[in-house]
């Protein structure tokens, strides 16, 4: 098949402990038509040093002061030329085989504009912690509650061109705003039954720090911006949706079920799902451009 160009942007700031895992999880996809851009905000730790072995595999790398995560993503997207787009935060990872799967899925489903998966969460030591097993996509639910796993979401460029770049005034609800904009513009989203990405939960993570303060405020701001009304039963419906995903994930782990992108159960080192490649300093050769 002819591989469509996939553009991925990773914003980073002082994430030297995790960003090599992120970058390796992308480069080890061995996807032959990849445009990978890393936008570092002038980190004061040793991020630049730990990324030196990978810079020649990147379409663009810079380390200079920016206005924050959303500004880094926005400027990274301005450099993108791919038919398929995504961003991956500098403490998250892709699952093995994610990019080939996404390219093939879009080729087989020309009516689909965006795709995402269930969520697998690991801790700061790469140990699997918990899963979200999500229902099939619903615009009604997902436009009201921020539950699309951003690290697993890929979309066609046509909606980026149609709807514009990320809102760089946001710190937390960047993805919620973007995906809601796409859905309101008519984009067709599909949740696939596998894991495409891995979300990292650790003490320094922005999601952990901001969820109940800036996060809640920005999510409400996005709802108001797009005229989304929740109604009096919203707390009940939101809790039901969220906890159903968690309960399904607990059952998934307890029964030691397995889908592409994970291993059975929890507390395993996610590097094992990669066959130990994520902490191997070597990189394989770039895959051929066509088959």
C-alpha positions as CSV (number, residue, x, y, z in Angstrom):
1,X,0.0,0.0,0.0
2,X,1.0,3.6,-0.4
3,X,1.5,4.9,3.1
4,X,-0.1,8.3,3.9
5,X,2.2,10.8,5.7
6,X,1.4,10.8,9.4
7,X,2.4,14.0,11.2
8,X,2.9,13.8,15.0
9,X,3.8,16.7,17.3
10,X,5.3,16.2,20.8
11,X,5.4,19.3,23.0
12,X,7.8,19.0,25.9
13,X,9.2,20.9,28.9
14,X,11.4,19.5,31.5
15,X,10.4,15.9,30.8
16,X,13.9,14.3,30.4
17,X,12.8,11.3,32.6
18,X,10.0,10.4,30.2
19,X,10.4,12.0,26.7
20,X,12.9,9.4,25.5
21,X,10.2,6.7,26.0
22,X,7.8,8.9,24.1
23,X,10.1,9.5,21.2
24,X,11.2,5.9,21.0
25,X,7.6,4.7,21.0
26,X,7.0,6.8,17.9
27,X,10.3,6.0,16.0
28,X,10.1,2.3,16.8
29,X,6.8,2.1,14.9
30,X,9.1,2.0,11.8
31,X,6.4,3.8,9.9
32,X,7.9,4.7,6.5
33,X,6.1,8.0,5.9
34,X,6.4,9.7,9.3
35,X,6.8,13.4,10.0
36,X,7.7,13.6,13.7
37,X,8.2,17.1,15.2
38,X,9.4,17.7,18.8
39,X,8.8,21.2,20.2
40,X,10.7,21.7,23.5
41,X,10.0,24.8,25.5
42,X,13.6,25.5,26.4
43,X,13.8,22.8,29.1
44,X,16.1,23.5,32.1
45,X,16.8,19.8,32.7
46,X,18.8,17.5,30.3
47,X,16.0,17.0,27.8
48,X,18.1,18.3,24.9
49,X,20.9,15.9,25.9
50,X,18.7,12.8,26.1
51,X,17.1,13.5,22.8
52,X,20.4,14.0,20.9
53,X,20.5,10.3,19.7
54,X,17.1,10.8,18.0
55,X,17.3,14.2,16.4
56,X,18.4,13.0,13.0
57,X,15.2,10.9,12.8
58,X,13.0,13.9,13.5
59,X,11.5,16.1,10.8
60,X,12.1,19.1,13.2
61,X,13.4,19.6,16.7
62,X,13.7,22.9,18.5
63,X,14.3,23.9,22.1
64,X,13.4,27.5,22.8
65,X,11.1,29.3,25.2
66,X,7.4,29.2,24.3
67,X,4.1,30.2,25.8
68,X,3.3,26.8,27.1
69,X,2.0,23.4,25.8
70,X,-0.8,24.7,23.6
71,X,1.6,27.2,21.9
72,X,4.1,24.4,21.3
73,X,1.4,22.2,19.7
74,X,0.1,25.0,17.6
75,X,3.5,26.0,16.3
76,X,4.3,22.3,15.7
77,X,1.1,21.8,13.7
78,X,2.0,24.9,11.6
79,X,4.9,22.8,10.4
80,X,2.9,19.7,9.6
81,X,2.2,18.5,6.1
82,X,0.8,15.0,6.7
83,X,-2.6,13.7,5.6
84,X,-3.1,12.2,9.1
85,X,-2.3,14.2,12.3
86,X,-1.9,13.7,16.0
87,X,-0.1,15.0,19.0
88,X,1.6,13.0,21.7
89,X,2.6,14.5,25.0
90,X,6.1,14.0,26.2
91,X,5.2,11.6,29.0
92,X,2.8,9.4,27.0
93,X,3.6,6.7,24.4
94,X,2.2,4.9,21.4
95,X,1.3,1.3,21.4
96,X,3.3,-1.1,19.1
97,X,1.9,-1.1,15.6
98,X,-0.3,1.9,16.1
99,X,0.7,3.9,13.1
100,X,0.4,1.1,10.6
101,X,-3.0,0.2,12.0
102,X,-4.2,3.8,11.8
103,X,-3.0,4.2,8.2
104,X,-4.7,1.0,7.2
105,X,-7.9,1.8,9.1
106,X,-8.2,5.2,7.3
107,X,-7.5,3.6,4.0
108,X,-10.3,1.0,4.5
109,X,-12.7,3.6,6.0
110,X,-12.7,6.7,3.8
111,X,-15.8,8.0,5.5
112,X,-14.1,8.1,8.9
113,X,-12.4,11.4,9.9
114,X,-10.9,10.6,13.3
115,X,-10.1,7.4,15.2
116,X,-9.3,6.7,18.9
117,X,-9.0,3.7,21.2
118,X,-9.6,2.6,24.7
119,X,-7.1,3.9,27.3
120,X,-4.3,2.2,29.1
121,X,-2.6,4.1,31.9
122,X,0.9,3.4,33.2
123,X,2.7,4.9,36.2
124,X,6.1,6.7,36.3
125,X,7.9,3.4,36.2
126,X,6.0,2.1,33.1
127,X,3.9,-0.3,35.1
128,X,0.3,-0.8,33.8
129,X,-2.2,0.7,36.3
130,X,-5.7,0.7,34.9
131,X,-7.8,0.7,31.7
132,X,-10.7,2.6,30.3
133,X,-12.8,0.3,28.2
134,X,-15.0,2.8,26.3
135,X,-18.3,2.3,24.5
136,X,-18.7,3.0,20.8
137,X,-18.3,6.6,20.0
138,X,-21.2,9.0,20.7
139,X,-21.0,12.7,19.7
140,X,-23.6,13.4,22.3
141,X,-21.5,12.0,25.2
142,X,-18.1,13.1,23.9
143,X,-19.1,16.7,23.2
144,X,-20.3,16.9,26.8
145,X,-17.5,15.1,28.7
146,X,-13.8,15.1,28.0
147,X,-13.3,11.3,27.6
148,X,-11.6,10.8,24.3
149,X,-8.1,9.4,25.1
150,X,-6.0,12.1,23.4
151,X,-2.9,10.1,23.2
152,X,-4.7,7.6,21.0
153,X,-6.5,10.0,18.7
154,X,-5.6,10.5,15.0
155,X,-7.5,12.6,12.5
156,X,-7.5,13.5,8.9
157,X,-5.9,16.8,7.9
158,X,-9.1,18.0,6.1
159,X,-10.8,18.8,9.4
160,X,-7.7,20.6,10.8
161,X,-7.7,22.7,7.6
162,X,-11.5,23.3,7.9
163,X,-11.6,24.0,11.7
164,X,-8.2,25.6,12.4
165,X,-5.4,25.0,14.9
166,X,-5.6,24.4,18.6
167,X,-6.7,27.2,20.9
168,X,-3.5,28.4,22.5
169,X,-5.3,30.2,25.3
170,X,-6.1,26.8,26.9
171,X,-3.8,24.9,29.3
172,X,-5.8,21.8,30.0
173,X,-8.8,21.4,27.6
174,X,-6.8,21.6,24.4
175,X,-7.9,18.3,23.0
176,X,-11.5,18.7,24.2
177,X,-11.8,22.0,22.4
178,X,-10.3,20.7,19.2
179,X,-12.3,17.4,19.1
180,X,-15.6,19.2,20.0
181,X,-14.9,21.7,17.1
182,X,-14.4,18.7,14.7
183,X,-17.5,17.0,15.9
184,X,-19.6,20.1,15.5
185,X,-18.2,20.6,12.0
186,X,-19.4,17.1,11.1
187,X,-16.3,14.9,11.6
188,X,-17.1,11.2,12.0
189,X,-15.2,9.7,15.0
190,X,-14.8,6.0,15.6
191,X,-13.5,4.2,18.7
192,X,-11.6,1.1,17.8
193,X,-11.4,-2.0,19.9
194,X,-7.7,-1.9,20.8
195,X,-5.1,0.3,22.4
196,X,-3.3,2.8,20.2
197,X,-1.6,4.9,22.9
198,X,-0.5,4.8,26.5
199,X,-1.3,7.6,29.1
200,X,1.2,8.1,31.8
201,X,-0.1,9.1,35.3
202,X,2.6,10.5,37.7
203,X,2.8,13.2,40.3
204,X,4.2,15.8,38.1
205,X,1.7,15.3,35.3
206,X,-0.4,18.3,34.4
207,X,-3.6,16.3,34.3
208,X,-3.1,15.3,37.9
209,X,-2.3,18.8,39.1
210,X,-4.9,20.8,37.2
211,X,-7.9,18.5,36.8
212,X,-10.1,19.9,39.6
213,X,-9.1,23.6,39.2
214,X,-8.0,24.9,35.8
215,X,-9.2,21.7,34.1
216,X,-12.8,22.0,35.3
217,X,-12.9,25.7,34.5
218,X,-11.6,25.3,31.0
219,X,-14.0,22.4,30.2
220,X,-16.9,24.6,31.3
221,X,-15.5,27.4,29.1
222,X,-15.4,25.0,26.1
223,X,-19.0,23.9,26.7
224,X,-20.1,27.6,26.8
225,X,-18.1,28.4,23.7
226,X,-19.9,25.7,21.6
227,X,-23.3,26.1,23.3
228,X,-23.3,22.7,24.9
229,X,-25.9,22.4,27.7
230,X,-25.7,19.6,30.3
231,X,-29.0,19.7,32.0
232,X,-29.9,18.8,35.6
233,X,-29.0,15.1,35.3
234,X,-25.5,15.9,34.0
235,X,-23.6,14.8,37.2
236,X,-25.3,11.5,37.2
237,X,-24.8,10.8,33.5
238,X,-21.2,12.0,33.6
239,X,-20.4,9.7,36.6
240,X,-22.2,6.8,35.0
241,X,-20.2,7.2,31.7
242,X,-16.9,7.6,33.5
243,X,-17.3,4.9,36.1
244,X,-18.7,2.5,33.5
245,X,-15.4,2.8,31.5
246,X,-13.4,2.2,34.7
247,X,-15.5,-0.8,35.8
248,X,-15.3,-2.3,32.3
249,X,-11.5,-1.7,32.6
250,X,-11.3,-3.4,36.0
251,X,-13.2,-6.4,34.6
252,X,-10.9,-6.5,31.6
253,X,-7.9,-6.6,33.8
254,X,-9.3,-9.0,36.4
255,X,-10.2,-11.5,33.6
256,X,-6.8,-11.0,32.1
257,X,-8.2,-10.1,28.7
258,X,-6.0,-8.9,26.0
259,X,-6.4,-6.6,23.0
260,X,-3.7,-5.3,20.6
261,X,-1.5,-2.8,22.4
262,X,-1.6,-4.4,25.9
263,X,-0.7,-7.5,27.9
264,X,-3.0,-9.4,30.2
265,X,-3.8,-8.0,33.6
266,X,-2.0,-5.0,35.3
267,X,1.3,-4.3,37.0
268,X,3.3,-5.5,34.1
269,X,6.1,-3.3,32.6
270,X,4.8,-1.8,29.4
271,X,8.2,-2.3,27.9
272,X,7.3,-6.0,27.7
273,X,4.5,-5.2,25.3
274,X,7.3,-3.7,23.1
275,X,9.5,-6.8,23.4
276,X,12.0,-4.8,25.5
277,X,12.7,-2.4,22.7
278,X,11.7,0.8,24.6
279,X,14.8,0.8,26.8
280,X,17.2,-0.5,24.1
281,X,19.4,2.4,23.0
282,X,19.6,1.1,19.4
283,X,17.1,2.0,16.8
284,X,16.2,-0.3,13.8
285,X,16.7,1.0,10.3
286,X,13.9,3.0,8.7
287,X,11.3,0.8,7.0
288,X,11.0,0.9,3.2
289,X,8.5,3.4,1.9
290,X,6.2,0.9,0.2
291,X,5.3,-2.7,0.0
